[in-house]
Amino acid sequence: MNPQRIRNAILSSIFLPALLSSATAFAQTAAADQKADQRPVRVLQCSSPTTENVRVFHLQNATQQQDANEIFTALRQILPPDAKSFVVPNQYAIAICAQPDQMALAQRMISELDRPKPNYRLTYVVTDLEGTTRISTHRYSMIVTPGQESSMKQGSRIPIATGSNAQHETQVTYIDVGMSFTASMDVSAQGIRLRTSVEQSTTPAELKAGEATQDPVIRQSTIKGASYLTPGKPLRLGSFDIEDTNRHQELEVTMEPVP
């Protein structure tokens, strides 16, 4: 007999049964894994109008894009990955594609988060004093919504000569003088915090309205800061002396909820 054929017959009799046994075991294992992977999986396909569950929630109390973004971020953190959502900025709306139970959760969250913000009335009081004698008191009030910046100005526009043109005509620009208030509020566990800036600018008494001057002197006083407010309780923001006089001014602010 051919020696090569004898050698092949011996190898087949030794290794072929083991190979067949391993192949059978591998096939049985693969079949079991395939059967296990056939568990029902919730896969949401937001592509066909007949299968998707889509709803658009129009936010009723969002007054700026940041409000919608904060609600959207909260939804993305809570909803599972297979729920899809996005913001429609120009409509203050959130579109959601989700399973019915996920949609119910999203609706509950939006209804809890999309609530009207309270408004507060800020009243600034500027008091002129000479020594301890009160000379005058001026009040300035404005409505502030938490999360938004509000501002208010009261005063005059003063003409300032800046030069002349080829026709020797005086060129004039205008500056604002008077009181200027800027305020923003936020509500936290520590209370209601006010960030405010108050600026007062004045001109010398000899500069009359409508009278242009080359180099006017504009006096300015500015107070900036952040403080926690208690409703109905005045907070003293600061005081400053009035130059070239024995008078000074005190500035207070009071916050009250708007019914």
Secondary structure, DSSP 8 states (H G I E B T S, - for coil): --HHHHHHHHHHHHHHHHHHHHHHHHHHHHHHHHHHTTS------TT-TTT--EEEEE-SS--SHHHHHHHHHHHHHHS-TT-EEEEEGGGTEEEEE--HHHHHHHHHHHHHHS-----EEEEEEEEEEETTEEEEEEEEEEEE-TTSEEEEEEEEEEEEEEEE-TT--EEEEEEEEEEEEEEEEEEETTEEEEEEEEEEEE--TT--TT--BSS---EEEEEEEEEEE-TT--EEEEEEE-TTSSEEEEEEEEEEE--
